[in-house]
Amino acid sequence: MAIITLQSMAQQKIIQTAGREALGEFAPEFARLNDDVLFGEVWSRNHLLSLRDRSIVTVTALISQGITDSSLVHHLQTAKKNGITRTEIAEIITHAAFYAGWPKVWAAFRLAKDVWNEDTTPEDAKAAFQREMIFPVGEPNTAYAKYFIGNSYLAPLSSEQVIVSNVTFEPGCRNNWHVHKATKGGGQMLIGVAGRGWYQEEGKPAVEILPGTVIHIPANVKHWHGAAADSWFAHLAFSVPGENTDNVWLEPVTDKEYKRLKP
């Protein structure tokens, strides 16, 4: 099916040709109604609903009727084109399950998986991970990006009494080996918030970090921490007060070192 969208300041005008291409000779009046009325008028009434909104309504209506043929595939493809993300379509279909029925939704999910097919953008994945935890993901950790492999995000939570931040790592992201120097006190404490990650001190096996795991890092101990290869990960980082404290960044954790960890 071919849909052409013409944009103007006032509205978007859809020009549909599928009806005439498929049924123009056999059922010309139906083809005209499909192309000119359904799509040319109803779908183009964007002063009332956006194309994205109309896609949500249409997909939901088809699922509720148990229509899981090429018509639903076409409208799922249109929904994706109209800006509905993989994360959003999964939530839309999940919501519909409680009103349309479980078997219908199972069939719809099989089609949606093919349409979005590994179409998880970093933003989709980050948004989905944000919903797993109460602390914000934060902003890209640009100030320390050179000390990380992969992308990380930083959300400062408190600078009173003890400095606390939520640090989020995309899958496979980890920071370099480093040391929290101090002549007295100092060090750091980590508390797993969401996802799965790793902490490792030099010369010791890596320790898995899950939500609720508490890691005490003494001052002057070489270590690193980051996400598992297949999971986003976030931890709270507490800076322990001390004297003459300094964070010393060292060499990266190599791929060889990292791949020794279990999946």
N, C-alpha and C positions, 0 to 999 in steps of 0.2 A: 504494500500500500504506500502511496506517495502523498505526503501532506506538505504543502508549501505554505509558509507563514510569511505574510507581508507585514512589516511593522510601520507604524506611523506614530505621530505624537499622541493621538487619541486612543488608538486601539491596535490590536494585532488581528489581521484578517487571515483566516485559514482558507486556503484553496485546496480542496480535496478532489482527487481524480480517480480514486480506487473504484467507486461505484460504476462510473462510465467505462473504465477499463475492464471490469469483470462482467458487468451486466448491461452495458450500454445498448446492445442490440436486442438482447432477450427481454429485458425489463427496463426500458429507458426511463419510465416515470419513477420507479424505485431508485434507479441510479441518480436521477436528478434530486430526489428528496434526500438521499444519503449525502451527496456531495455538496449541494447548494443550501439545503435547509439544516440538516443535522450539524454538519461541520461549518458550512458557510455562514450560518446564522446563529445557531445555538452555541456552538463552541467558540464563536467569535464575540459573544456578548461579554467582553472582558471588563466592561464598566461595572458588571455585577460580580463576577467571579474570575479569578485568574486562570490561565491554562493549567497551572499546577493544581489549583483547587478542583478544577473539573476532572483532571486525571484521577485525583483521590476519590471523588464521587463515583466516577465511572468504573474504576477498578473494584471498588467496594461493592457496587451494584451487581457487577458480573459475577463476583465471587459468591455473593449471597444467593444468586440464582443457580449456582453450580455450573456456570459456564467456564470451562477450563480448556477451551479449544484455541484455535488460532486468533480468535477475537480477543481473548484475554491476553495472549502473547503480544498482540499488536498494541493493546492499551498499556501493558506494562512497559513496552519499549517506548511508547509515547510519554508515559509518566517519567521514565528516566530522562528522556530528552527535555522534559519540562522542569527538570531540576530536582526530582525526588531522589534522594540518595539511597544507597543500600540499607543503611541503618534505619532510615525513615520508612522504607517500604516494609521492612521486617516488622516494625512497630505497628504500621497500619494494618497489615494482615493479621498480626497477633491480636489486635483489638477487635478486628472483624470476626475472629474465631468465636467469641462469646455471643455473637448475634447471628452469624451466618451458619455456624456449625463446624465442628472439628474436621470431619472428612473433607469438606470443601476447601478448607484452608490448607490442609496437607497437600492437596492437588495444586493449589495456587502457589504454595511455597516452592514446589518442584520447578514450576515455570519461572518464578521470580529468580531463583538461584541461577538459572541459565541466562536470564536477561542481564543480571548484574554481574555474574561470573567473575569472581575475583576482583570486583570493582571497588574494593575498599580503599578509599583515599586515606592518606595520613590524617586528614581532618576528621573523616568519618570515624576512624579508629580512636582518635584522641577524644572525640565527643562521647563515644560509647564508653571509653574507660572512665571519663569524668563522672558518668552516672554510677560508677561502682563505688565511689568514695565521697565523703562529705567535704574534704578539703579541695580547694581549687587546684587544677593542673598548673595554672600560672602562665607566665610568658616564656618565650624561648630563652634559654639560658645562654645568651650571646656573650656575656662577660667572661664566662668560663668555657666557652665552646672549644677552645683550643686544647683543653685538658680532658675532653671527652671524645670517645669514638661513638658516632651516632648522635641523634638529637635528644636533648634533655630540656626540661622546663622547670622554672623556679618560681615558687610562690612564697614570699616572705610572710610569716604569720605573726611574729612578735620580735620586738627588739628590746623589750623590757625584761629585766632580771636575767633571763637566758635568751639567747638568739635562737629562734626556731623557724625553720623553713620546711615547706613540703617540696620534695624534689621528685620529679617524674621522669622516667626513662622510657623511650620507645623500645620495642623488642631488640635485643642484641646490644643496646647502648650500655656503656660502662665508662666510669671515669679512670683516669690514669692512676698508677700507683702513687701514693702520696703519704705524707706524714704530718700529723698535727703536733708541731714542736711546742714544748713548754718546759720551763725550768721547775715549775711547781703547778700542780693541778693540770688543767687543760684536758685535751682529748675530745671525744665526740660520742654521742649516743644516737642510735638509729632505731626507729620503730616502724616496722612494716605497716603500710596502710592499705594497699590494694595490689593485686597481681602477684607476680613471683620474681624474686631476684636473688642475688648472690652477694656474699661478703667474704673476703679472703685476706688473711694476714700472711705476710711473707713466710714461707717455710711451713705453712699449715694447710690442711685441706679446706676447700671452700665450704661455707655454711649457707644453706638455703634460707632465704628470708620470705616469710609469708605474712599475711595480715596478722598483726599482733606480736610478731617476733621482735624481741628486743636485743639489740647488739650494743655492747659496751666496748668502745675503742679507746684503749689507753693512749696517753700522750707518747709521742716518739716511737710509735709502732707503724711500720710500713704496711699499707693495705690498699685495697680497692673495693668498690661496690658498684652494682649495676643490675640491669634487667636480665632475666633468662632470655634465651634466644627466641623463644616462642611466646613471650608474654610481655605486655606492658607492665610497668612496675613503678610503685611510688613508696617513698618512705619519708617520715619526718626526720629531720636532722637537727639535733640539739647541740649547740656549741657549749662545751663545759668551760666555765671561767678558769683562768689560770694566770700565771705570771710569765711574761716574755713569750706570749703565744705567737705562732706563725704557721701558716699552712704552706708546706713545701711540696710543690708538684714535681713528679718524677716521670719516668718513661711510661708509655702506653702499655696496657695489657694486650699482648700480641694475640692474633687469631689462634695461634697454636695453643697458647695457654688457655684461652677462653673455650676452645673446642674440646678440651679435656673434661669439661664439666658435663654432667649428665644432661640430656635434653630437658 
